[in-house]
Amino acid sequence: MFILSSFQTIGSNQNKIPLNEIKSSSSLKSLETEYVFPIISLESIRVHCVLHIARDSPRPDVIVSVLAITNTNTSDAINNFHFQAAVPKNMRIKLQNPSTSDLPVYNPILPPQAITQILIVSNPNKEPVRLNYKLSYYLSGEQINESGEIDNGFPSSIDLI
């Protein structure tokens, strides 16, 4: 089951910013990523998905990452791409809207176009993050559904990067 939810303030931690109040001003251009930070490749047959962990974070218990998806198929475009993610109940996740939902056919001569989406994970207890994900899209009119889990390599806090 995939549950998308926002962080809710509990108890005396009233100074925390809820995930649903983190402004969408976190644009791709304002996030700083470096190759020394984890890069996680999601397993997929027809698309290439890479999760870049950003070093910028609005709070110490929040991990911001950028998902980049490119089409590896040289004969068909990707349409209606949708990414869902879930984390354990003691964590919260927020997915910002993707940059687009369609990708043209892969052309090895041109730079690949990409769908980008920002993921924000709140991990107040700084426990190991287990992220379940589901990809769905259309290729040649056929709906493709893929799913998986990241339980190793995702940082538990930005302090550990």
Contact map, one row per residue, 1 for C-alpha under 8 A:
11100000000000000000000000000000000000000000000000000000000000000000000000000000000001000000000000000000000000000000000000000000000000000000000000000000000000000
11110000000000000000000000000000000000000000000000000000000000000000000000000000000111000000000000000000000000000000000000000000000110000000000000000000000000000
11111000000000000000000000000000000000000000000000000000000000000000000000000000000011100000000000000000000000000000000000000000000000000000000000000000000000000
01111100000000000000000000000000000000000000000000000000000000000000000000000000000111000001111000000000000000000000000000000000000000000000000000000000000000000
00111110000000000000000000000000000000000000000000000000000000000000000000000000000000000001110000000000000000000000000000000000000000000000000000000000000000000
00011111000000000111000000000000000000000000000000000000000000000000000000000000000000000001110000000000000000000000000000000000000000000000000000000000000000000
00001111100000000111000000000000000000000000000000000000000000000000000000000000000000000011100000000000000000000000000001000000000000000000000000000000000000000
00000111110000000110000000000000000000000000000000000000000000000000000000000000000000000000000000000000000000000000000000000000000000000000000000000000000000000
00000011111011011100000000000000000000000000000000000000000000000000000000000000000000000000000000000000000000000000000000000000000000000000000000000000000000000
00000001111111000000000000000000000000000000000000000000000000000000000000000000000000000000000000000000000000000000000000000000000000000000000000000000000000000
00000000111111000000000000000000000000000000000000000000000000000000000000000000000000000000000000000000000000000000000000000000000000000000000000000000000000000
00000000011111000000000000000000000000000000000000000000000000000000000000000000000000000000000000000000000000000000000000000000000000000000000000000000000000000
00000000111111110000000000000000000000000000000000000000000000000000000000000000000000000000000000000000000000000000000000000000000000000000000000000000000000000
00000000111111110000000000000000000000000000000000000000000000000000000000000000000000000000000000000000000000000000000000000000000000000000000000000000000000000
00000000000011111000000000000000000000000000000000000000000000000000000000000000000000000000000000000000000000000000000000000000000000000000000000000000000000000
00000000100011111100000000000000000000000000000000000000001000000000000000000000000000000000000000000000000000000000000000000000000000000000000000000000000000000
00000000100000111110110000000000000000000000000000000000000000000000000000000000000000000000000000000000000000000000000000000000000000000000000000000000000000000
00000111100000011111110000000000000000000000000000000000000000000000000000000000000000000000000000000000000000000000000000000000000000000000000000000000000000000
00000111000000001111110000000000000000000000000000000000000000000000000000000000000000000000110000000000000000000000000101000000000000000000000000000000000000000
00000110000000000111111000000000000000000000000000000000000000000000000000000000000000000000010000000000000000000000000000000000000000000000000000000000000000000
00000000000000001111111000000000000000000000000000000000000000000000000000000000000000000000000000000000000000000000000000000000000000000000000000000000000000000
00000000000000001111111100000000000000000000000000000000010000000000000000000000000000000000000000000000000000000000000000000000000000000000000000000000000000000
00000000000000000001111111000000000000000000000000000000000000000000000000000000000000000000000000000000000000000000000000000000000000000000000000000000000000000
00000000000000000000011111100000000000000000000000000000000000000000000000000000000000000000000100000000000000000000000000000000000000000000000000000000000000000
00000000000000000000001111100000000000000000000000000000000000000000000000000000000000000000000000000000000000000000000000000000000000000000000000000000000000000
00000000000000000000001111110110000000000000000000000000000000000000000000000000000000000000000000000000000000000000000000000000000000000000000000000000000000000
00000000000000000000000111111110000000000000000000000000000000000000000000000000000000000000000000000000000000000000000000000000000000000000000000000000000000000
00000000000000000000000001111110000000000000000000000000000000000100000000000000000000000000000000000000000000000000010000000000000000000000000000000000000000000
00000000000000000000000000111111000000000000000000000000000000000000000000000000000000000000000000000000000000000000000000000000000000000000000000000000000000000
00000000000000000000000001111111000000000000000000000000000000000000000000000000000000000000000000000000000000000000000000000000000000000000000000000000000000000
00000000000000000000000001111111100000000000000000000111000000000000000000000000000000000000000000000000000000000000000000000000000000000000000000000000000000000
00000000000000000000000000001111110000000000000000000111000000000000000000000000000000000000000000000000000000000000000000000000000000000000000000000000000000000
00000000000000000000000000000011111010000000000000011111000000000000000000000000000000000000000000000000000000000000000000000000000000000000000000000000000000000
00000000000000000000000000000001111110000000000000000110000000000000000000000000000000000000000000000000000000000000000000000000000000000000000000000000000000000
00000000000000000000000000000000111111100000000000000000000000000000000000000000000000000000000000000000000000000000000000000000000000000000000000000000000000000
00000000000000000000000000000000011111000000000000000000000000000000000000000000000000000000000000000000000000000000000000000000000000000000000000000000000000000
00000000000000000000000000000000111111100000000000011110000000000000000000000000000000000000000000000000000000000000000000000000000000000000000000000000000000001
00000000000000000000000000000000001111110000000000011000000000000000000000000000000000000000000000000000000000000000000000000000000000000000000000000000111000001
00000000000000000000000000000000001011111000000001111000000000000000000000000000000000000000000000000000000000000000000000000000000000000000000000000000000000000
00000000000000000000000000000000000001111100000001110000000000000000000000000000000000000000000000000000000000000000000000000000000000000000000000000000110000000
00000000000000000000000000000000000000111110000111100000000000000000000000000000000000000000000000000000000000000000000000000000000000000000000000000000000000000
00000000000000000000000000000000000000011111000111100000000000000000000000000000000000000000000000000000000000000000000000000000000000000000000000010000000000000
00000000000000000000000000000000000000001111100110000000000000000000000000000000000000000000000000000000000000000000000000000000000000000000000000010000000000000
00000000000000000000000000000000000000000111111110000000000000000000000000000000000000000000000000000000000000000000000000000000000000000000000001000000000000000
00000000000000000000000000000000000000000011111100000000000000000000000000000000000000000000000000000000000000000000000000000000000000000000000000000000000000000
00000000000000000000000000000000000000000001111100000000000000000000001110000000000000000000000000000000000000000000000000000000000000000000000000000000000000000
00000000000000000000000000000000000000000001111110000000000000000000111110000000000000000000000000000000000000000000000000000000000000000000000000000000000000000
00000000000000000000000000000000000000001111111111000000000000000000111100000000000000000000000000000000000000000000000000000000000000000000000000000000000000000
00000000000000000000000000000000000000001111001111100000000000000011110000000000000000000000000000000000000000000000000000000000000000000000000000000000000000000
00000000000000000000000000000000000000111100000111110000000000000011100000000000000000000000000000000000000000000000000000000000000000000000000000000000000000000
00000000000000000000000000000000000000111100000011111000000000001111000000000000000000000000000000000000000000000000000000000000000000000000000000000000000000000
00000000000000000000000000000000100011110000000001111100000000001111000000000000000000000000000000000000000000000000000000000000000000000000000000000000000000000
00000000000000000000000000000000100011100000000000111110000000111100000000000000000000000000000000000000000000000000000000000000000000000000000000000000000000000
00000000000000000000000000000011110010000000000000011111100000111100000000000000000000000000000000000000000000000000000000000000000000000000000000000000000000000
00000000000000000000000000000011110010000000000000001111100000010000000000000000000000000000000000000000000000000000000000000000000000000000000000000000000001001
00000000000000000000000000000011100000000000000000000111110000010000000000000000000000000000000000000000000000000000000000000000000000000000000000000000000000000
00000000000000000000000000000000000000000000000000000111111101110000000000000000000000000000000000000000000000000000000000000000000000000000000000000000000001000
00000000000000000000010000000000000000000000000000000001111101000000000000000000000000000000000000000000000000000000000000000000000000000000000000000000000000000
00000000000000010000000000000000000000000000000000000000111111000000000000000000000000000000000000000000000000000000000000000000000000000000000000000000000000000
00000000000000000000000000000000000000000000000000000000111111100000000000000000000000000000000000000000000000000000000000000000000000000000000000000000000011100
00000000000000000000000000000000000000000000000000000000001111100000000000000000000000000000000000000000000000000000000001111100000000000000000000000000000011000
00000000000000000000000000000000000000000000000000000000111111110000000000000000000000000000000000000000000000000000000111110000000000000000000000000000000011000
00000000000000000000000000000000000000000000000000001100100111111000000000000000000000000000000000000000000000000000000111100000000000000000000000000000001111000
00000000000000000000000000000000000000000000000000001111100001111100000000000000000000000000000000000000000000000000011110000000000000000000000000000000000000000
00000000000000000000000000000000000000000000000000111100000000111110000000000000000000000000000000000000000000000000011100000000000000000000000000000000000000000
00000000000000000000000000010000000000000000000000111100000000011111000000000000000000000000000000000000000000000001111000000000000000000000000000000000000000000
00000000000000000000000000000000000000000000000011110000000000001111100000000000000000000000000000000000000000000011111000000000000000000000000000000000000000000
00000000000000000000000000000000000000000000000011110000000000000111110000000000000000000000000000000000000000000111100000000000000000000000000000000000000000000
00000000000000000000000000000000000000000000001111000000000000000011111000000000000000000000000000000000000000000111000000000000000000000000000000000000000000000
00000000000000000000000000000000000000000000001110000000000000000001111100000000000000000000000000000010000000011110000000000000000000000000000000000000000000000
00000000000000000000000000000000000000000000011100000000000000000000111110001100000000000000000000000011110000011100000000000000000000000000000000000000000000000
00000000000000000000000000000000000000000000011100000000000000000000011111000000000000000000000000000000110000000000000000000000000000000000000000000000000000000
00000000000000000000000000000000000000000000011000000000000000000000001111111000000000000000000000000000110000000000000000000000000000000000000000000000000000000
00000000000000000000000000000000000000000000000000000000000000000000000111110000000000000000000000000000111000000000000000000000000000000000000000000000000000000
00000000000000000000000000000000000000000000000000000000000000000000000011111000000000000000000000000000110000000000000000000000000000000000000000000000000000000
00000000000000000000000000000000000000000000000000000000000000000000000011111100000000000000000000000001100000000000000000000000000000000011000000000000000000000
00000000000000000000000000000000000000000000000000000000000000000000001010111110000000000000000000000111110000000000000000000000000000000011000000000000000000000
00000000000000000000000000000000000000000000000000000000000000000000001000011111100000000000000000000111100000000000000000000000000000001111000000000000000000000
00000000000000000000000000000000000000000000000000000000000000000000000000001111100000000000000000001110000000000000000000000000000000001110000000000000000000000
00000000000000000000000000000000000000000000000000000000000000000000000000000111110000000000000000001100000000000000000000000000000000011100000000000000000000000
00000000000000000000000000000000000000000000000000000000000000000000000000000111111000000000000000001100000000000000000000000000000000111100000000000000000000000
00000000000000000000000000000000000000000000000000000000000000000000000000000001111100000000000000001000000000000000000000000000000000111000000000000000000000000
00000000000000000000000000000000000000000000000000000000000000000000000000000000111110000000000000000000000000000000000000000000000011110000000000000000000000000
01010000000000000000000000000000000000000000000000000000000000000000000000000000011111000000000000000000000000000000000000000000000011100000000000000000000000000
01110000000000000000000000000000000000000000000000000000000000000000000000000000001111100000100000000000000000000000000000000000001111000000000000000000000000000
11110000000000000000000000000000000000000000000000000000000000000000000000000000000111110000100000000000000000000000000000000000001110000000000000000000000000000
00100000000000000000000000000000000000000000000000000000000000000000000000000000000011111011100000000000000000000000000000000000111100000000000000000000000000000
00000000000000000000000000000000000000000000000000000000000000000000000000000000000001111111000000000000000000000000000000000000111000000000000000000000000000000
00000000000000000000000000000000000000000000000000000000000000000000000000000000000000111111000000000000000000000000000000000000000000000000000000000000000000000
00000000000000000000000000000000000000000000000000000000000000000000000000000000000000011111000000000000000000000000000000111000000000000000000000000000000000000
00000010000000000000000000000000000000000000000000000000000000000000000000000000000000111111100000000000000000000000000011110000000000000000000000000000000000000
00011110000000000000000000000000000000000000000000000000000000000000000000000000000000111111110000000000000000000000000011100000000000000000000000000000000000000
00011110000000000010000000000000000000000000000000000000000000000000000000000000000011100011111000000000000000000000001111000000000000000000000000000000000000000
00011100000000000011000000000000000000000000000000000000000000000000000000000000000000000001111100000000000000000000001110000000000000000000000000000000000000000
00010000000000000000000000000000000000000000000000000000000000000000000000000000000000000000111110000000000000000000111100000000000000000000000000000000000000000
00000000000000000000000100000000000000000000000000000000000000000000000000000000000000000000011111000000000000000000111000000000000000000000000000000000000000000
00000000000000000000000000000000000000000000000000000000000000000000000000000000000000000000001111100000000000000000110000000000000000000000000000000000000000000
00000000000000000000000000000000000000000000000000000000000000000000000000000000000000000000000111111000000000000011110000000000000000000000000000000000000000000
00000000000000000000000000000000000000000000000000000000000000000000000000000000000000000000000011111000000000000011100000000000000000000000000000000000000000000
00000000000000000000000000000000000000000000000000000000000000000000000000000000000000000000000001111110000000000011000000000000000000000000000000000000000000000
00000000000000000000000000000000000000000000000000000000000000000000000000000011110000000000000001111110000000000010000000000000000000000000000000000000000000000
00000000000000000000000000000000000000000000000000000000000000000000000000001111100000000000000000011111000000000010000000000000000000000000000000000000000000000
00000000000000000000000000000000000000000000000000000000000000000000011000001110000000000000000000011111100000001110000000000000000000000000000000000000000000000
00000000000000000000000000000000000000000000000000000000000000000000001000011100000000000000000000000111110000001000000000000000000000000000000000000000000000000
00000000000000000000000000000000000000000000000000000000000000000000001111111100000000000000000000000011111000000000000000000000000000000000000000000000000000000
00000000000000000000000000000000000000000000000000000000000000000000001111101000000000000000000000000001111100010000000000000000000000000000000000000000000000000
00000000000000000000000000000000000000000000000000000000000000000000000001000000000000000000000000000000111111110000000000000000000000000000000000000000000000000
00000000000000000000000000000000000000000000000000000000000000000000000000000000000000000000000000000000011111110000000000000000000000000000000000000000000000000
00000000000000000000000000000000000000000000000000000000000000000000000000000000000000000000000000000000001111100000000000000000000000000000000000000000000000000
00000000000000000000000000000000000000000000000000000000000000000000000000000000000000000000000000000000001111110000000000000000000000000000000000000000000000000
00000000000000000000000000000000000000000000000000000000000000000000000000000000000000000000000000000000001111111000000000000000000000000000000000000000000000000
00000000000000000000000000000000000000000000000000000000000000000000011000000000000000000000000000000000011101111100000000000000000000000000000000000000000000000
00000000000000000000000000000000000000000000000000000000000000000000011000000000000000000000000000000011000000111110000000000000000000000000000000000000000000000
00000000000000000000000000000000000000000000000000000000000000000001111000000000000000000000000000000010000000011111000000000000000000000000000000000000000000000
00000000000000000000000000000000000000000000000000000000000000000011110000000000000000000000000001111110000000001111100000000000000000000000000000000000000000000
00000000000000000000000000000000000000000000000000000000000000000111100000000000000000000000000001110000000000000111110000000000000000000000000000000000000000000
00000000000000000000000000000000000000000000000000000000000000000111000000000000000000000000001111100000000000000011111000000000000000000000000000000000000000000
00000000000000000000000000010000000000000000000000000000000000011110000000000000000000000000001111000000000000000001111100000000000000000000000000000000000000000
00000000000000000000000000000000000000000000000000000000000000011110000000000000000000000000111100000000000000000000111110000000000000000000000000000000000000000
00000000000000000010000000000000000000000000000000000000000001111000000000000000000000000000111000000000000000000000011111000000000000000000000000000000000000000
00000000000000000000000000000000000000000000000000000000000001110000000000000000000000000011110000000000000000000000001111100000000000000000000000000000000000000
00000010000000000010000000000000000000000000000000000000000011100000000000000000000000000011100000000000000000000000000111110000000000000000000000000000000000000
00000000000000000000000000000000000000000000000000000000000011100000000000000000000000000111000000000000000000000000000011111110100000000000000000000000000110000
00000000000000000000000000000000000000000000000000000000000011000000000000000000000000000110000000000000000000000000000001111100000000000000000000000000000000000
00000000000000000000000000000000000000000000000000000000000010000000000000000000000000000100000000000000000000000000000000111110000000000000000000000000000000000
00000000000000000000000000000000000000000000000000000000000010000000000000000000000000000000000000000000000000000000000000111111000000000000000000000000000110000
00000000000000000000000000000000000000000000000000000000000000000000000000000000000000000000000000000000000000000000000000101111100000000000000000000000000100000
00000000000000000000000000000000000000000000000000000000000000000000000000000000000000000000000000000000000000000000000000000111110000000000000000000010011100000
00000000000000000000000000000000000000000000000000000000000000000000000000000000000000110000000000000000000000000000000000100011111000000000000000000111011100000
00000000000000000000000000000000000000000000000000000000000000000000000000000000000000110000000000000000000000000000000000000001111100000000000000001111010000000
00000000000000000000000000000000000000000000000000000000000000000000000000000000000011110000000000000000000000000000000000000000111110000000000000001110000000000
01000000000000000000000000000000000000000000000000000000000000000000000000000000000011100000000000000000000000000000000000000000011111000000000000111100000000000
01000000000000000000000000000000000000000000000000000000000000000000000000000000001111000000000000000000000000000000000000000000001111100000000000111000000000000
00000000000000000000000000000000000000000000000000000000000000000000000000000000001110000000000000000000000000000000000000000000000111110000000011110000000000000
00000000000000000000000000000000000000000000000000000000000000000000000000000000111100000000000000000000000000000000000000000000000011111000000111100000000000000
00000000000000000000000000000000000000000000000000000000000000000000000000000001111000000000000000000000000000000000000000000000000001111100001111000000000000000
00000000000000000000000000000000000000000000000000000000000000000000000000000111110000000000000000000000000000000000000000000000000000111110001110000000000000000
00000000000000000000000000000000000000000000000000000000000000000000000000000111100000000000000000000000000000000000000000000000000000011111111100000000000000000
00000000000000000000000000000000000000000000000000000000000000000000000000011110000000000000000000000000000000000000000000000000000000001111111100000000000000000
00000000000000000000000000000000000000000000000000000000000000000000000000011100000000000000000000000000000000000000000000000000000000000111110000000000000000000
00000000000000000000000000000000000000000000000000000000000000000000000000000000000000000000000000000000000000000000000000000000000000000111111000000000000000000
00000000000000000000000000000000000000000000000000000000000000000000000000000000000000000000000000000000000000000000000000000000000000000111111100000000000000000
00000000000000000000000000000000000000000000000000000000000000000000000000000000000000000000000000000000000000000000000000000000000000011110111110000000000000000
00000000000000000000000000000000000000000000000000000000000000000000000000000000000000000000000000000000000000000000000000000000000000111110011111000000000000000
00000000000000000000000000000000000000000000000000000000000000000000000000000000000000000000000000000000000000000000000000000000000001111000001111100000000000000
00000000000000000000000000000000000000000001000000000000000000000000000000000000000000000000000000000000000000000000000000000000000001110000000111110000000000000
00000000000000000000000000000000000000000000000000000000000000000000000000000000000000000000000000000000000000000000000000000000000111100000000011111000000000000
00000000000000000000000000000000000000000110000000000000000000000000000000000000000000000000000000000000000000000000000000000000000111000000000001111100000000000
00000000000000000000000000000000000000000000000000000000000000000000000000000000000000000000000000000000000000000000000000000000011110000000000000111110000000000
00000000000000000000000000000000000000000000000000000000000000000000000000000000000000000000000000000000000000000000000000000000111100000000000000011111110000000
00000000000000000000000000000000000000000000000000000000000000000000000000000000000000000000000000000000000000000000000000000001111000000000000000001111110000000
00000000000000000000000000000000000000000000000000000000000000000000000000000000000000000000000000000000000000000000000000000000110000000000000000000111110000000
00000000000000000000000000000000000001010000000000000000000000000000000000000000000000000000000000000000000000000000000000000000000000000000000000000111111000000
00000000000000000000000000000000000001010000000000000000000000000000000000000000000000000000000000000000000000000000000000000001110000000000000000000111111100000
00000000000000000000000000000000000001000000000000000000000000100000000000000000000000000000000000000000000000000000000000000001100000000000000000000000111111011
00000000000000000000000000000000000000000000000000000000000000100000000000000000000000000000000000000000000000000000000000100111100000000000000000000000011111010
00000000000000000000000000000000000000000000000000000000000111100000000000000000000000000000000000000000000000000000000000100100000000000000000000000000001111111
00000000000000000000000000000000000000000000000000000010100111100000000000000000000000000000000000000000000000000000000000000000000000000000000000000000001111111
00000000000000000000000000000000000000000000000000000000000100000000000000000000000000000000000000000000000000000000000000000000000000000000000000000000000011111
00000000000000000000000000000000000000000000000000000000000000000000000000000000000000000000000000000000000000000000000000000000000000000000000000000000001111111
00000000000000000000000000000000000011000000000000000010000000000000000000000000000000000000000000000000000000000000000000000000000000000000000000000000001011111
